[in-house]
Amino acid sequence: MGLSRLAALHGVATSFSPSADVTVPVPEATVVAVLAALGVPAATPEAVAAALAAADSAAGSRLLPATLVVWAGEPLPPALTALPSGTELMVRPEGPADAPPPPMRVPAGGRVPAVSGPGEVRAAEGLATAAAVPAAAPPGWWSEPPLGVHRLTVLPPGAPAETCTLVIAPARVPQPPERSHGFLVQLYSLLSARSWGMGDLGDLADLASWSGRSLGAGFVQVNPLHAAVLGTPTDPSPYRPSSRRFPDPVHLRIESVPEYGHAPDPAALDELRRRAAELSDAVLNKGALIDRDAVWALKRKALDILVGVPLTPGRRAAYCDFLAEQGQALEDHALWCALAEVHGSDWHTWPAGLRDPRSKETARARAALLDRVDFHCRLAWLTDAQLAAAQRAAEDAGMAVGIVHDLAVGVHPGGADTWAQQDAFAHGMSVGAPPDAFNARGQDWGLPPWRPDALAASGYAPYRGLLRGLLAHAGALRIDHVMGLFRLWWVPEGRPPTEGTYVSHDAEAMLAVLVLEAHRAGAVVIGEDLGTVEPGVREALALRGVLGTSVLWFERDWSGTGRPLAPEEWREDCLATATTHDLPSTAARLTGDHVTLRHRLGLLTRPLDEERTEDGTDTAEWLGLLSRLGLLPEGGNDEEAAVRAVHRFLLRTPARMAGVWLPDTIGDRRPQNLPGTWDQYPNWRLPIADAEGHPVTLEELAASPRLHRLMEVLRPRQDPPRTRTAPPGERRS
């Protein structure tokens, strides 16, 4: 019982439920290992007793939690309403230049009962119901600070002062217009005539401008553009980056760098462009895969030339402003990149002194590598500028949302983020998924998790910095595995995923910081909430205006008949799609090609005939529903017509956003990623192709009759674009 209670105090689960009627205990060794990663010794009964005594002592004497959330316009949390009479409250505001508000004092008899009801927050789980929170005037002594993350100090009479993080957040994130449609694309896969072997930010801007102006699209959603781990071969997955805080310069359009026209050796750049054209030709016409390493080798040489071009006074001033805005985070990231060029891409293997970003040895290395540090800072600046240009192009094209950026679940264990923020990560742990009906072995994603206690102690600084960086040039943010804001499955190093356990975050604090930063950026937030979702999570997200994700093939009455949901039964607050980057394309799903592919790779767990029968039955059910609704007038034997019918169905749902997987527009049958494979399938390295498997450029896409026939399905239902802005003074430029 002692270990279980200690685990509960630190948000560590001692059992989990893979299904409603099954509870599985977590191995004691796992609980002990996870507690150790959180800095809590629990290997012996004596250690458990001591840790419990320390936790009880700390909790018993405190009036405030580590983080206190106040939602604007909603009742104050119980921790505030229960403060003793005579308690003085002082707030130190977020901005160093902001003047602190006058102190507040709880008057005699000033305590007010906590409000409960439909919007009540369950403190133990941090979850809230989706019903409207009851309005209630705050007590007269409360003077609400401005939106932000502040420090609150309370001085109760006759007791020591206490401090905590105070998050003042708006009630909801900004919302998209009533209806919009847009494209979902893996940017690397979208080559144009000007690409250097893979899609880039120039292609993204062009896609947004064309689809917004010509097709009435309201957004373009891309894969994570996070900085990849340096070295060869690079992990091609965009979901296992070195840093989530900074973008990858491999996405730069080299010719759009302002210094390009002033290079001292234009012939060298011309030669690099010629070699880049050969890379593109190999991908588009000779069956080659996208070679990120070869692309980066050419772009790095070009950027070495361009960074040597002196900046104009105005450009130099802008660069200095960027360095000042990004501060220590950028310096650390650039230093990791410079050190990785010398010592390799896993900082755990570096000389001992360099493994600490604040050591004397690291300081000396920084001075010795100053030119390379500046080089990587410059690349971050150039990439940031092209990200801004892509969002401007989307807005100029009339898009109501614009570019939807993607936040990966975590980072590579040897990358820049884990080196620079070592105190924030749980060492010896990896994020994954528990065993379930679809995967009895569970999953280990190889991504170290943030420590919830360390995030809280820092006032969520790493999380806030991450969100601000991603939202700076985003119309919306997609959060992969959004359930991770609430809890994550931790797997101790050396153990199988079946021997992991859930570790909980302060979900209300994580949500409040997300809502605050999205509000400041004027950005929509979309949560990827597919798969196993803890009860209450979707409701808590909906309460705060975070949209969910609904994929057609998964939308069935799972608690009843099991049949496909009628369009009117879908939820409104979601992005509705036919597929994602981890699923078969719509054409492959309709034709059964995805089953054939998995059979060819030896991935099926049942005989091929059984798999085909089940898949065919599933598809036939959906085609039958589409026919009954009058959405498939051509009949079910026309694959292209069935793809159009699927998207007509999406428009029949009340979903706020409808996403079209860009490869679906031309009948591509290959998935971009096939979960469960490594070298058996070219994950993350395929260009967009047509139904015959021939790669297609952006220019050819724009002229594709098949694409235009599909997009005509979406246009009639669209209202004219409406400008979406943040409140006055809130949206950052």
N, C-alpha and C positions, 0 to 999 in steps of 0.2 A: 504493500500500500504506500510506503514511503516514497519509493521510486516513481510510482504512478502519480502521486500528488506533486512531486517535484517536477516531473515532466509536464504536467498540466499547467503549473505556474509559469513555465517557460514556453508554452505553446507547442509542446511536442506530444504527438498522439501515441498512445500505447495500443491502439487497435484501429482498424479501418474496415469499411464496408464496401466491398466491390459490387454488391447488389443490395437491394432493400432488405432482404431476409438473411443476409450472411454477414457475420462479423469475424474478422481474422485478427488474432493477437499479433502484436509486433514483438520480435525477439528482444529479450532484455538487453542483449549485447548491442543491438542497434540503438536502443534508447540511451544507453550509457555513452556510446560513441557520439551520438548527435548532441547530447548535453555537453560532452567535452568540447565539441566544436563551437558551442555557445559559451565556452568559458566556465562551465559548471561541472566540477568534479563529482562523479557519482559511481565510481568503480567499486566502492566498498560501502557496507552499511554505515560506517562511521562518516564517510564522506557525504553520503546522502543526508544523514541526520544534521551534519554541520551546514550543508547547503540549505536545507529546509529551515533551520533556525535562523540563518542569515536572511533568507527570503521573507520569513514571517516577521522578523524584526523590522525590516525595511518597509514592508507593506503596512504593518500595524501602526507605524508612526506617521504615515503620509496622508495628506488630504487630497493630493493631486496625482493623477497618473503621469506617466512619462510624457505623453502627448495628449493634449486636450483639443477637441475639434468643436468649433462653433460654426454652424451653418447659417448664413445670412438669412434673416427673416424667419428663423425657426426657434423653437424653445431652447433655452440654455441647457447644457448637459447637467446631469445630477451633481457632478463634482463641483460645479459652480453654485448651483442653487442650494447646496447643502453646507456651504462655508459658514463657519460660526459668525454670529453677530460681532461687529467690530473689526472684522478682518479687512485689512487694506490690500488692494490689488494694484500692482504697477506693471505696465506693459512697456517692454523695450522693443520698439518697432523693427521691422525687417531691414529697412534701408538705413545705412549708417548716417545719412544726412537727414533722415526724418526726425522731426521733433517728437519726443514721447508725449502721449496724451496725459492729461492730469490723472492723478491717482483716483481710484474708486474705493469706496468703503461700504461694507455691508452694514446697514443700520441695525439697531436693536429691533428684533422681530422681523428682520429683512429677509430671512430665509423663506424660500418659496418651494412648494412641492414640485417634484419633477413631473413633467407632463408625460403621460403614456397614452397609448391608443394606437390608431392605425399606423402612425408613422414612427412608432417606438423603435429605438435602436436597442438590440440585444447586446448588452455590454460584453458578455462572455464570447460572443462570436463576431461582433462587429458588423452584423448584418441588419438590414432594414427592410421592411416590407415596402411594396411598390405603391401602396395607397398614399394619398396626399398627407403630408405631415400637418397636424393641426396648427393653425396659426395661434400664436400667443404673444402678447406684449411682454418684453423682457422686464424684469424688476426695475424700479426707478433708479436704483443705484448703478445699474449697468450702462456704461457708455461704450458702445461697440467700437473696437479699433478698426482701422481700415483693413481691407482684404490683404492677406499676406501670412507669412510664417514668422511669428514673433516669439519673444521670451516673456513669459508671465511669472511674476513673483508675487506670492501672497504672504502677508504678515499677519497671522492669526494672533489674537491677544494671548499673551502668556505662553507662546510656543515659538519655536524657531521658524525662520523664514523658509519657504519652499519655492522652487522654480520648476517650470516645465515648458515644453514647446507648446505654443498656442497657435493653432491654424484657424484663421478666419477665412472661410471659403464660401463662394456663391452656392446656391442650392443645386444648380444644374449646369452642365456644360452647354455651350452653344449648340443649337440644333440646325440640321440641314433644312432646305426648303421642303415643301410638302411632298414633292416627288422629284427625283433626279435619276439619271442613268449615267453610266460611265464604264470605262474599260479597266480591267485588271490585267497587269502585265508584269512579267519578269524582265526588267530593263535590259539585262545583258543579252536576252534573246532577240531583241528588237534591233536588228541592224538596218542601217540606211546606206545610201551610196556614199555617205561621208564618214561612216563609222570606221574605227581602227580595229576591226576584228570582233567587236562586240558593241552592243547598244551603249549609248552614253547620254549625258545630261543634255546635250544638244538635241539628240533624238527625242528625249522626254519632252523638252519644250516644244518641239515640232509636232509631236503626237498630240499634246494638249491643245496647241493652237489650231491644228487642223480639225480635231474631233470636236472641239468646242464650237468653232465657227461653222463647220460644214455639217455636223451630225447632231448638234444641240446637246452634246455630252456635258455633264455637270462635274465630272471628276475623272482622274486617272489614278488608280492605285498601283503602287510599285512594290517590289520586294524590298527588304531592308538594304539600305545603301551604306551600312556601317563599315568602318575600316577593317579590312581583312588582316589576318596574321601574315607578316612578311615572310619571305622565304619561298623556296621551290622544292616540291610542288606546293602551291597554295591550296588550302581546302576550298573547293569551289562553292560550298554551301554559304549562302548569305545569312544563315541562321546560327553560325558559330564564329562570330567575328572576334577580332582582337579588342575592339572598342565599340561600344554602342553610342558613345558620346560624340565621336567625330566621324565624318563621312570618309569614304574611300576615294582617293584621287584617281583611281583607275577609271572612274566614271567621267573624268574631265573630257570635254571637247577641246582638243589641243589648239585648233585654229581659232577658238573663241577667246583664248587668253589674250588680253590687250597687248602684251609685249611681243606677240607672235610676229607682227609686221616689222619689228625693229631688231630682230635677231641679227647678230653680226655675221652669222654663217648660214644664210638661207638655203644654201645647197645641202647642208647637213640635214636640215629639216625636210627638204624635198626628198632626200633619200629615205628618211624615216617614213614619210608619207607613202612612198612607193612600196616599201616593205609592209606597211600596214594594209595597203590595198591588196597585196598578195595574201595576207592573212584573211581578209574579208572574202576574197575570191575563193580561197580554199574552203571556207565555211559555206558560202552560198552556192558554189558550183561544183565542188569536188568531194563533197561528203565529209569534210573535216569537222571535228567538234570545235566549239569555242574554246580557245586556249588562253585563259586569263593570264597565265604567266608570260606567254609570248607578247600579249597586248601590253602588259605592264612594263616589260623590258623595253619596248619601243617608246612608250609614253614617258618612262623615267628618263631615258636619254634626251627626249625632246624637252622635258621639264628642266633638266640640268642646264640646257642651253637657255631656256626662257628665264629661269631664275637669275641667270647671269646678266640679263638686260637691266640696266639701272631703272628704277621706278621714277616716274615723274613726281614732282612735289605733291600733287594732289593724291596720286596713288600711294605714295609713301605715307602720307598723313592717314589715309584710309586704312592702310595696313597696320599702322601703329594703334589706331583706334580698335581694330579687331584684336590685336594682341592684348590690349588693356581689358577689353570686354571678356575675353576668354580666360585670362589670368593663369593661375597655376595649373589648371586642368590641361590647357593646351601645351604648356611647357613640359609637363610630365609626359603627355602623349608623344610629343615630338622627340623628347629625349629617349623614350622607350624605342621609337623607330630608329633613331641614330644608333643606339646601343645594339639593337637587334641586327643591324647591318654588319656589326663587328663580331658579335658573340652568338648570334643565332636567335631564333624567334621564341624560345622558351626561357623565360628569365630564371626559372629554377635551376638551369644549368650554367648560368653566368658565374663569374668569380664571386665569391661570397660577399664581398663589399658592395658589389653593384646590385645585389638583390634587394637592398634597402634604398628606396628613392631619396631618402633624406640623409644618407651616410656621407662621410667625408670623401670616400672613394668615388661616389656618384657625383658629388660636386666637382671633383677634379676631372672626371670624365666629361661632364657637361662643358667645362671650359675648353677641354681639348677638342670636343666635337661641336663647337659652337656653330660652325658653318652648316653642318648637317642638321642640327637642331633647327636652325633658321630655315633651311630648305623644307623640312617637314611642316613647320609652321606656315610657310608660304603656300604650300600645297593645300593645307586646310583652309586658308583664306580664299584661294582661287576656287576651290570646290564649293565653299559656302556661297560665293558670288554666283556660281552657275546654278546652284540650287535655288537661290533667290530669283534668278532669271527665269527658271522653269515655272515657278509659281506666278511670277508676273505675267508670263505668256498665257498661263491658264486663266488668270483673272481678266487679262485684256481680251481673251477670246469669249468672255461672257460666262465662264464656268462659275456656278454658284458655290462650289466647294474648292475645286482646284486639285492640287496634288495631294494624294493620300499617302503619307509615309508609313512605314511598317517598323514596329519595335520588336526585335527578337526577344526570346525568353531570357537569354543569358549570353555569356561571353566565353571565349576559349580560356582554359585555365592558365595558359602560359603567356597570355596577351597583355596589352598595355593597361587595360582597366584593372586587372587583378594585381598587376605590379604597383600601379600608382595608388590603389585603394585597398591595400592588403588588410587593413583593419575592418573593412566593411564586408569582406567575404568569409565564408565558412570554409576553412581549409580542411582537406581530406573528405569533402562531401561533393556530391554531384546531383544535379536535378534530373528527374526522370518521371516515370509514370508507374503506378502500381499494377500488378497483374489484374486482368479483368477477363470478361468473356471472349474478347477479341484477341488478347495476347496474354497467354497464361504465364509467360516469363517476365512480364513487365518490361519497362524500358529504362535505359540509362543514357541520357543525352550528352554526358560528358561536359556539363556546364556547371561551374561552381555557383552556389546560391549566395545571395546577400544574407548577412546576419540581421534578423529583425531587430535585435537589441542594439546593434551598432548603428543601424539606420536611425532608430529613435533617438539614440544618444547624440547623433550629429544634427538633429533637427531635420532629418531626411535630405541632407545636403547633396549626397551623390545622386539620389533619385530626382531631386529638383533640377540639378544641373543637367542631367540626362534629358528630362522632359523639355526644358527650355531650349536645349540645342536642337532637338528633333522638331519642335513646334515652331522654330523661328521662321521657317519658310514652308509651312504646311497648311493646307486648307483643312486637313483632317489627319488624325493619327489612328492607325490600326494597331492594336496591342495583341500580339500573338499569345495564345494561352492566357487570356485575361484572368482566368481563375487564379493565376499566380499572385495576383494582388491580395488574395485571401490566404492561400496556403500553397505549398509546393511539396512534392514528394522528394525527400532527401535520401540518397543512397550512399552509405559509407564506403570509402575507398576499399577495394578488394572484396566487396560483397556483391552478390547478385541483386538485381532490382527487386526481387521478391522479398528481400530483407531490408527494405527501406521503411520510411515512415513519413507521415505528414508533419510539417512544421508550419505554424500559422504566423502570419503577419498581423499587425494592428490594421485590419482591413479598413476601418473608418478613416484612419490617418492616411493610408495609401490612397484611398479614394479622394479624400479632401485635397491632398496635394495635386493629384491629377486634375480634379475639377478646377482648382485654382489656376494652374498653369495653362490649361486649355482655355479658360475664360480670358486670361491675359492675352493669349495669342489669337483669340477669336476662332478657335478651331473645333471642329466636330471630333468626337472620339468614337471609334468602333472597336468593340471587344470581340476577339475570336473565341467564342464560347461553345465550340463543338466538343463532342465526346462526353465523358463523365463530369458532371457539374454538381458541386455540393449544393444541397437544398438551401435556398435563400440567396444564392449568389446572383442569379439572373434578376431577381427582384431588387436586390440592392443596387445593381448597376442601372437598371431601368429607372429607379427612383432618382438617380443623379443624372439621367439623360444620356448615359452611355449606351449606344446602339449595340445590339447583338449581331450575330452572323447566322443566317439560315441558308442551308444548302438544299436544293430541291430534293435530291434523292434520300435525304435523311429526315425529311418532314413527313412523318407518319404518325398515326394515332397509336403510339407505343403502349399507352396504358389501357387501350380499348381494343378496337378491331385490328389494329396493325396496318390499316389501309392508308394510302396517301391522303394527306390533309387537303381538303378543299381550299381554294385560294383565300376565301374569306376567313378561314380559321387560322391563317398565319398571323404572327405578331406584326404590329406596325413599326415598332422601333427597332429596325434591323436593316442590315445590308443583305438583300436576297440575291443569291447567285445559283448558277447551275453546277459550278464546280470550283475547285481551288487548285493551287500549285501542287498539292499533295494527292490529288485525286485524278481519275481518268478524265480526259476531255469529254465533252458532251457527245461528240461523234463516236468516240471509242466506247462510251457507255451504251449508246444506242445500238451499236453494231456488235457488241460483245468482244471487240478487239482487245479490251483490257484484260479479259480472262485469258485469251490466247497468249498475250504477252507474259502474264504471270506464270502460265504453264511452261512456256518456253524457257523461262529463267528458273524453273524449279521452285516456285514460291507457293504453289497451291498445297493446301493441307488435306484436300480431298480429291477423289478422282475427277478428271476433267469433265466428264459427262455430268456429274453431280453439280459441279460449279456452274457449268453452262446452263443447266436446267434452272437452278435457283436464280441466276442472273437474268435469264430470259423471262422468267415469271415476274420478277421485280420490274423489269423494263416494260413488259406487257401491261402490267397494272397501271403504270403511269401513262402509257400511250392510250390505254382505254379511257382513263380520266380525261386526257387532253381531247380525245375524240368526242366524248359525251358533252364536254363544255363547248364544242364547236371551234376548238383552237387548231384542229388538224384537218382542214378540209381536203388536203391532198391525199390523205390516207397514210397508214403507218409504214409503208414500204419505201418511202422517200426519206433518206437520212437527212438531207439538207432541210426539207420541209419540217421534219420532226424537231430539228434544232430550233427553227423559227417558232414552232409551237411551244417548246419549252420556255422560250423567252416571252411569248404572249402570255403564258401562264404566270410568269413572274410579275408581269404588269397587272394581272388581275388581283394579285395580293395587295394588302395595304402597306407593304414595305416602303419605308421612306426612300431607300436607295436600292437600285437594281444594278448589279454588276455583271458585265459581259466579259468573260475570259477571252482576251484578244485572239488567242489561237482558235477559239470556237468560230470566229467570224469567217474563217477560210477552211474549216473542216479538219484542222490538225488533229491527228489521232494519237500523238505521242505525249505522255505525261512529262512535265518538266522535272519532276522528282518522283521516284518510286520508293516509298518507305520500305525498309527492310532489305535494301540493297546497298552495296558500296561500289565495288568495281564491276559488278555484273551488268550495270546499266549506267549510261552516261548522265547521271543526275546533274542538274544545274549547268549543262554544257551544250544544250540543243538550241538552235535558232528556231524561230517560229516557221512553220512549214504548212503547205497546203495539204489537201486530202491525199495526194499521192506521195507525200513526204518530201517535196521539193522546197527548200528554204525560200522564204519570201521576204523582200525588203519592205521598209516602211513605205517607200514610193509605190511599190506594187500592191501593198495592202490598201493604200488610199484609192487605188484605181480598181480594186477587186469588185466585180459585179456581185459575187456571192456576199461579200461584206455588206454592200449597200442594200441588197435584198433583206438581209437580217436587220440592219439598222433602221430600215423603213418600218419595221414592226414596232420599234420603240419610239419613234418620233411623234406619232399622232397623240400619244397620251401626255406629252410633256407640256408643261406650262412655260411661258417665257422665263428665262433666268432671272432670279431676284438677287440683288446684291446682299451679301451677308457680311455684316461688320460686327466688331466687338463694341462694347460700350465706349463712349467718348473717352479718349485718353488711355484706353487699355491696350489696344492693339499695337504691338511693337512694329516699327518700320524695318 
